[in-house]
Amino acid sequence: MRNKLTIIKYCTFLILLLSQASHAGDLGEGLTNQSNSILLKNNDAKYNHWNGIGKIFKDSKPQCVASLLDTRDEDNNARGPAYLLTAGHCVAQGLDHPVTDIPFEASVTFNFFIDTSDKYKSYKIHKANWASMSTTDIAILELDTPLSTLLEDGVTPLKLAYRTSRIASDILIVGAPDNLPESGLRLAACYQESTEATLVLKWWVFPNTLKNRCKGIRHGDSGSPVLDRETGSIVGVLFASTFVSTLDELCFNTACEVKNEKTELSPETNYSHTADYLPSCFVKGIFSTTSSSCTLEPTFNLELNDYAPLRYATVPSTENPTLPTWGLDFSMDKPYYRFKTVRDARDCLSPHYYSDVISTTGALINTPTGRKAGMYFLCVLGVESAEQTPTAGLLRTVWISPAQLVEAEPVRMAEPIITLGADWNYNVTWRHSLPLYFNSFYYAGPTDTTNCGDIKREDYTYAYGNNAVTFTAEQLPLTLCSYNNSLDSRSSAVRTDLLTLP
């Protein structure tokens, strides 16, 4: 009997051992890749290794996700401030060049699990040490509180992977999306791979990105850490997703991949940047862009003057010898600049084929693009002298502008959204989305005397964005005429709507 009990105990131990071994080195605990994300609970401290992934709040509103960085030295001493890693656009949406040491008043809440709201740990963010949306979308933030205090408070920092060698790998994403019934950290698992294309989103260009199809990534997940599933180290920072995206807004509100000069949508895809060059910028627990090992060199500030450069144009007809030009009118805080035009934005990161230095006094780049449909890129570098050659750090902050040439298809008609209120007044707004619905114009007149085909274009009124235009019951019935302009300054046919009382 004793031998039988011994065998049973041994088998039970072996089963437990094998069960543990099956998940050894797997922080995803067996979660299947591409399965639905799961809401994490930490009341029993099970996920304390992720309690240093927090939610940023600005003006009491949730924004992005950020990770507390483990910047302890080789002796495991925490000597410096506490630093966060997040996405650059979480600091400012309109970053057109990297910034350093700018005020950023916000807070971060750690231990952000659904069942630990009574154990949240919040700290003030002091400043953004470095933030960029030039070829990358990453920011380093500094807290008022030193790292040693956070460690004493039980907050667990995360290690940054150094010089990541595995681009394609099993990953985990721990994020905290907004506008869900249950708020808190969620875990997703999937496979990561190189995008192998340039990513364009609005006026930003990202030549080197990684992509994944983890489930459950939503608004508010920007800045979430992409984690090595085995080691738990940070291998990337989440910054964009094509969840609920449309072809109508491709490359503008919807990120597009540019391959072989053509644009395409990768549905339900998330994008991240590596940050493996950042550990060398921490010296004895202090972040410094001027350290000898850090490649985040001081950059240049390019500011547009009166007009934005070319973004979207129609391929000229064969009879038209005039090609679209860049029209980049700008000023810079450097005395000289170099530039080149390319079809693949990844060529902007190469030091070859840039122009000779040009004075930034009265700077204007009006080089033509081309005649073929597809994406074109303008690369600009600011330099101090003719002798300054493009280094890896400078090329990382190159200013890149995208321009898309499309075939001349008919412009879509205006799309008014017409609502009749309880007061019998009509409120009208027009669809506005780039690049197909750029500007709408309208004219309203008495139904019995208004023919939209007879109205001159100069008599139309511009419909400002999403602002509603009201037509009162006393004005009815009315004939409403409207037309739409696309971003390439072409107009649609005129649309006619009748506004009458029911």
C-alpha positions in Angstrom: 0.0 0.0 0.0 2.8 2.3 0.9 4.6 1.6 -2.4 1.3 2.3 -4.2 0.9 5.6 -2.5 4.5 6.5 -3.3 4.0 5.7 -7.0 0.8 7.9 -7.0 2.7 10.8 -5.4 5.6 10.4 -7.8 3.2 10.4 -10.8 1.4 13.4 -9.5 4.7 15.2 -9.0 5.8 14.2 -12.5 2.5 15.5 -14.0 3.0 18.8 -12.2 6.6 19.0 -13.3 5.7 18.4 -16.9 2.9 20.9 -16.7 5.2 23.5 -15.4 7.8 22.6 -18.0 5.3 23.0 -20.8 5.0 26.7 -19.9 8.6 27.2 -18.9 9.9 30.3 -20.5 6.4 31.2 -21.8 5.1 34.3 -20.1 2.0 33.9 -22.3 1.0 30.8 -20.2 0.1 28.8 -23.3 -2.1 31.5 -24.8 -2.6 30.7 -28.5 -1.2 33.1 -31.0 -3.9 35.3 -32.7 -6.5 34.2 -30.1 -8.7 36.8 -28.4 -6.9 39.0 -25.8 -7.6 38.3 -22.1 -8.3 40.6 -19.3 -5.7 40.3 -16.5 -6.5 40.1 -12.8 -3.8 40.7 -10.3 -5.4 40.8 -6.9 -3.3 37.7 -6.0 -0.1 39.4 -7.4 0.1 36.8 -10.1 1.0 39.4 -12.7 3.2 41.6 -10.6 5.9 41.3 -13.3 3.6 43.5 -15.5 2.5 46.0 -12.8 5.0 48.4 -14.2 3.0 48.8 -17.4 0.8 51.8 -16.8 -1.8 54.1 -18.2 -1.0 57.7 -18.9 -3.6 60.3 -17.9 -3.5 63.9 -19.1 -6.0 66.4 -17.7 -7.7 63.4 -16.0 -8.3 61.7 -19.3 -6.8 58.4 -20.3 -4.3 58.6 -23.1 -1.7 56.0 -23.9 0.1 53.1 -22.3 3.7 53.4 -21.0 6.3 51.0 -19.5 8.5 51.7 -16.5 12.1 51.0 -17.7 14.6 49.0 -15.7 17.6 51.4 -15.8 19.5 49.9 -12.9 23.2 49.6 -13.3 25.3 46.5 -13.5 25.3 46.3 -9.7 21.5 46.5 -9.7 21.5 50.0 -8.2 18.8 52.4 -9.0 20.6 55.7 -9.1 18.5 57.9 -11.4 15.0 59.1 -12.1 12.2 56.7 -13.2 11.7 56.7 -17.0 8.8 55.6 -19.1 8.8 54.3 -22.7 5.8 55.2 -24.8 4.8 56.4 -28.3 6.0 59.8 -29.5 2.5 60.9 -30.6 1.4 60.5 -27.0 3.5 63.5 -26.2 2.3 65.7 -29.1 0.3 64.8 -32.2 2.0 67.3 -34.4 5.7 66.4 -33.9 7.5 67.2 -37.1 11.0 66.8 -35.6 12.5 65.1 -32.5 12.3 67.1 -29.3 14.3 66.9 -26.1 13.6 68.0 -22.6 10.1 69.6 -23.1 7.5 70.0 -20.3 4.9 67.3 -20.2 2.4 67.5 -17.4 0.6 64.2 -17.0 0.5 61.2 -14.7 0.9 57.5 -15.0 -1.0 54.8 -13.0 0.6 51.5 -12.4 -0.9 48.2 -11.2 -3.6 49.0 -13.6 -5.6 45.8 -13.4 -9.4 45.5 -13.3 -9.4 44.0 -9.8 -6.8 46.3 -8.2 -8.3 49.7 -8.4 -7.8 50.1 -4.7 -4.1 49.4 -5.2 -3.4 51.7 -8.1 -0.1 53.5 -7.8 0.0 56.9 -9.5 3.0 59.2 -10.2 3.5 62.6 -11.9 5.3 62.8 -15.2 7.9 65.6 -15.1 8.9 66.0 -18.8 9.6 64.3 -22.1 13.3 63.7 -22.3 13.1 62.7 -26.0 10.2 62.2 -28.3 10.2 61.7 -32.1 7.9 61.0 -35.0 10.7 61.2 -37.5 11.2 57.7 -38.9 10.0 56.3 -35.5 7.2 57.0 -33.0 8.8 56.7 -29.6 9.2 58.8 -26.5 11.1 58.7 -23.2 9.3 60.4 -20.3 10.7 61.2 -16.8 8.8 61.0 -13.6 9.1 63.3 -10.6 9.8 60.2 -8.5 13.2 58.3 -8.6 13.3 54.7 -9.7 14.4 53.6 -6.2 11.1 54.8 -4.7 9.0 53.0 -7.3 11.0 49.8 -6.6 10.3 50.3 -2.9 6.6 50.7 -3.8 6.6 47.4 -5.5 6.4 48.6 -9.1 8.3 46.2 -11.4 10.3 47.8 -14.3 10.9 46.1 -17.6 14.1 45.5 -19.5 14.7 46.9 -22.9 16.0 44.4 -25.4 19.4 45.4 -26.6 20.3 45.1 -30.3 17.4 42.9 -31.1 18.5 40.1 -33.4 15.2 38.3 -33.8 12.8 40.4 -36.0 10.2 37.7 -36.4 9.3 36.1 -33.1 6.5 35.1 -30.8 5.4 38.2 -28.9 3.0 39.4 -26.2 1.3 42.8 -26.1 0.1 44.1 -22.7 -2.1 47.1 -23.3 -5.0 49.0 -21.9 -7.5 50.0 -24.5 -10.1 52.7 -23.8 -13.9 52.7 -24.1 -14.4 49.1 -23.1 -16.8 48.0 -20.4 -14.0 46.5 -18.4 -10.9 48.7 -18.1 -7.5 47.4 -17.2 -4.4 45.6 -18.6 -5.1 43.0 -21.3 -2.8 40.3 -22.7 -2.6 39.4 -26.4 -0.3 36.9 -28.1 0.7 36.7 -31.7 3.6 36.4 -34.2 5.7 39.4 -35.1 7.4 40.0 -38.5 9.1 42.8 -40.4 6.6 44.9 -42.4 9.1 44.9 -45.3 7.5 48.1 -46.6 7.4 51.8 -45.7 4.4 52.8 -43.6 2.7 56.1 -44.3 0.2 57.6 -41.9 -1.1 61.2 -42.5 2.1 63.2 -43.1 4.4 60.8 -41.2 6.7 58.2 -42.9 8.1 55.2 -41.1 10.7 53.3 -43.3 11.3 50.4 -40.8 8.5 49.0 -38.8 7.4 45.6 -37.4 3.9 44.3 -37.6 1.6 41.8 -35.9 -2.0 40.7 -35.9 -2.6 40.5 -32.1 -6.3 40.5 -31.3 -8.0 43.2 -29.2 -5.8 46.1 -30.0 -7.9 49.3 -29.8 -7.8 53.0 -29.3 -5.8 53.9 -26.3 -3.2 51.0 -26.7 -0.6 53.3 -28.3 2.7 53.1 -26.4 2.0 49.5 -25.3 5.1 47.3 -24.9 5.7 44.5 -27.4 7.3 41.8 -25.3 9.5 38.9 -26.1 7.3 36.0 -25.0 10.2 34.1 -23.5 12.2 36.7 -21.7 9.7 39.5 -21.1 12.0 42.2 -22.4 10.6 45.0 -24.5 11.3 44.4 -28.2 9.0 47.2 -29.5 6.5 50.0 -28.9 3.0 49.8 -30.4 2.0 53.0 -32.3 -0.6 52.3 -35.0 -3.3 49.8 -36.0 -5.6 49.4 -39.0 -8.5 48.1 -36.9 -11.7 49.5 -38.4 -9.9 51.2 -41.3 -11.3 52.1 -44.7 -9.7 52.3 -48.2 -11.2 55.8 -48.6 -8.8 57.2 -46.1 -5.8 55.0 -47.1 -2.4 56.6 -46.1 -4.3 59.4 -44.3 -6.4 58.3 -41.3 -5.6 54.7 -42.3 -2.0 53.5 -42.3 -0.8 52.2 -45.6 2.1 50.0 -46.6 4.1 51.2 -49.6 5.5 48.3 -51.6 7.1 48.6 -55.0 5.9 52.3 -55.1 2.2 51.2 -54.6 0.0 51.6 -51.6 -2.0 48.8 -50.0 -4.0 48.2 -46.8 -3.1 45.4 -44.4 -6.4 44.8 -42.5 -6.5 44.2 -38.8 -2.7 44.8 -38.5 -0.8 46.5 -35.7 2.6 48.3 -36.1 5.5 48.8 -33.7 9.0 50.3 -33.6 12.1 48.7 -32.2 13.8 50.6 -29.4 17.0 48.5 -29.1 19.2 51.5 -29.7 17.9 53.2 -26.5 19.8 51.3 -23.8 23.1 52.9 -24.8 21.5 56.3 -24.0 21.3 55.4 -20.3 24.5 56.0 -18.4 24.5 55.0 -14.7 20.7 55.3 -14.7 20.6 58.7 -16.4 19.2 59.3 -19.9 21.5 61.3 -22.0 21.4 61.9 -25.7 24.9 63.4 -25.6 26.7 60.3 -24.2 29.3 58.8 -26.5 27.4 55.6 -27.0 24.0 57.2 -27.7 23.1 57.6 -31.4 20.3 60.1 -30.7 22.2 63.0 -32.1 21.0 66.6 -31.8 18.6 67.1 -34.7 17.3 70.0 -36.8 14.0 71.8 -36.8 12.3 72.2 -40.2 9.2 74.4 -40.2 6.8 74.9 -43.1 6.1 78.4 -44.1 2.9 79.4 -45.9 1.9 76.1 -47.5 2.2 72.4 -46.9 4.2 70.5 -49.5 2.6 68.3 -52.2 0.7 65.4 -50.6 -1.8 64.1 -53.2 -2.0 64.9 -56.9 -3.5 63.5 -60.1 -1.2 61.9 -62.7 -0.9 64.5 -65.5 -2.3 63.6 -68.9 0.0 62.7 -71.7 -0.8 66.0 -73.3 0.2 67.9 -70.2 4.0 68.4 -70.0 3.8 69.9 -66.5 4.6 67.6 -63.7 3.5 68.0 -60.0 6.2 69.7 -57.9 7.0 69.4 -54.2 6.5 73.0 -53.4 8.3 72.7 -50.1 8.7 76.3 -48.7 10.4 76.0 -45.4 12.8 77.5 -42.8 15.3 75.7 -40.6 17.5 76.2 -37.6 20.5 75.0 -39.5 22.4 77.1 -42.1 22.4 74.4 -44.8 20.4 71.4 -46.0 20.7 68.5 -48.3 17.8 66.7 -50.0 16.9 63.9 -52.4 13.8 62.4 -53.9 13.2 58.7 -53.9 10.5 56.1 -54.6 11.4 54.0 -51.6 11.5 55.9 -48.3 14.0 53.4 -46.9 16.5 55.0 -49.3 16.2 58.2 -47.2 18.2 56.4 -44.5 21.1 55.9 -46.9 23.8 58.7 -46.9 24.2 58.3 -50.7 22.9 60.6 -53.4 21.9 63.5 -51.2 22.4 66.9 -52.9 25.3 69.2 -52.2 24.6 71.6 -49.3 22.1 74.4 -50.0 21.6 77.5 -48.0 18.4 77.5 -45.9 17.9 81.2 -46.6 14.7 81.4 -48.6 14.6 77.6 -48.8 12.3 76.2 -51.5 12.3 72.7 -53.0 10.2 72.7 -56.1 11.6 69.6 -57.8 9.1 67.7 -59.9 7.9 64.3 -58.7 7.2 62.1 -61.7 4.5 61.0 -64.1 3.7 57.5 -62.9 1.0 56.7 -60.3 2.3 55.7 -56.9 4.1 57.1 -53.9 7.1 59.5 -53.9 9.2 60.7 -51.0 11.2 63.8 -50.3 14.1 63.5 -47.9 15.6 66.5 -46.2 18.6 66.8 -43.8 19.7 69.9 -41.9 23.5 70.3 -41.6 26.0 72.9 -40.1 28.5 72.9 -43.0 29.5 71.4 -46.3 31.9 69.1 -44.4 29.1 67.6 -42.2 28.3 64.1 -43.5 25.1 62.2 -42.7 25.7 60.0 -39.7 23.5 57.2 -38.6 22.0 59.4 -35.8 21.3 62.2 -38.2 19.7 59.9 -40.8 17.4 58.5 -38.1 15.9 61.9 -37.8 15.6 62.7 -41.5 12.6 64.7 -42.5 10.5 62.7 -45.0 7.5 63.9 -46.8 5.2 61.6 -48.8 3.3 62.5 -52.0 0.9 60.2 -53.8 0.0 60.4 -57.5 -3.3 58.8 -58.5 -5.1 58.3 -61.7 -7.7 60.9 -62.6 -11.0 59.2 -61.6 -14.2 61.3 -61.2 -14.4 63.1 -57.9 -17.1 61.8 -55.7 -20.1 64.0 -55.1 -20.6 65.8 -51.9 -22.3 63.7 -49.1 -24.5 65.9 -46.9 -25.8 64.5 -43.7 -29.3 66.0 -43.3 -31.1 66.0 -40.0 -34.6 67.3 -39.3 -34.9 68.5 -35.7 -37.9 68.5 -33.4 -38.1 72.3 -34.1 -38.6 71.6 -37.8 -35.2 73.1 -38.5 -32.7 71.3 -40.8 -29.1 70.8 -39.7 -26.7 69.8 -42.4 -23.1 68.7 -42.3 -20.9 67.4 -45.1 -18.6 64.4 -45.0 -15.0 65.5 -44.5 -12.2 62.9 -44.8 -8.9 63.0 -46.7 -8.1 62.6 -49.5 -11.4 62.1 -51.2 -13.6 64.6 -49.3 -11.4 67.6 -48.7 -13.7 70.6 -49.0 -17.5 71.0 -49.5 -19.4 74.0 -50.8 -23.1 74.7 -50.7 -25.8 77.1 -52.0 -29.4 77.2 -50.8 -32.3 79.0 -52.5 -36.1 79.0 -52.9 -37.2 75.8 -54.5 -39.3 77.5 -57.2 -36.4 79.7 -58.4 -33.2 77.7 -57.8 -31.7 75.4 -60.4 -28.3 74.1 -59.1 -27.0 73.9 -62.7 -27.3 77.6 -63.1 -25.5 78.6 -59.9 -22.0 80.1 -60.4 -19.3 78.5 -58.3 -18.3 81.8 -56.7 -21.8 82.1 -55.2 -21.3 78.9 -53.1 -20.3 79.0 -49.4 -17.6 76.9 -47.9 -18.8 74.3 -45.4 -16.4 74.5 -42.5 -15.3 71.1 -41.5 -18.0 69.3 -39.4 -19.8 72.5 -38.4 -23.5 72.2 -39.0 -25.4 74.6 -41.2 -29.0 75.3 -40.0 -31.9 76.1 -42.2 -35.0 77.2 -40.3 -38.5 76.1 -40.9 -39.4 79.6 -42.0 -37.0 79.3 -44.9 -38.5 76.1 -46.2 -38.9 74.7 -48.8 -35.3 75.1 -50.1 -33.2 73.6 -52.8 -29.7 72.7 -51.5 -26.9 72.6 -54.0 -23.4 71.2 -52.9 -20.2 70.0 -54.5 -17.1 68.3 -53.1 -13.4 69.0 -53.7 -10.8 66.2 -53.4 -7.3 66.9 -52.0 -5.9 67.2 -55.5 -8.1 70.4 -56.0 -10.5 68.8 -58.4 -14.3 69.3 -58.1 -17.2 66.9 -58.3 -20.5 67.4 -60.1 -23.2 69.4 -58.2 -25.6 67.5 -56.0 -29.2 68.6 -55.5 -31.3 68.0 -52.3 -34.7 69.3 -51.4 -35.4 70.5 -47.9 -39.1 70.5 -47.2 -41.4 70.1 -44.3 -42.9 66.6 -44.0 
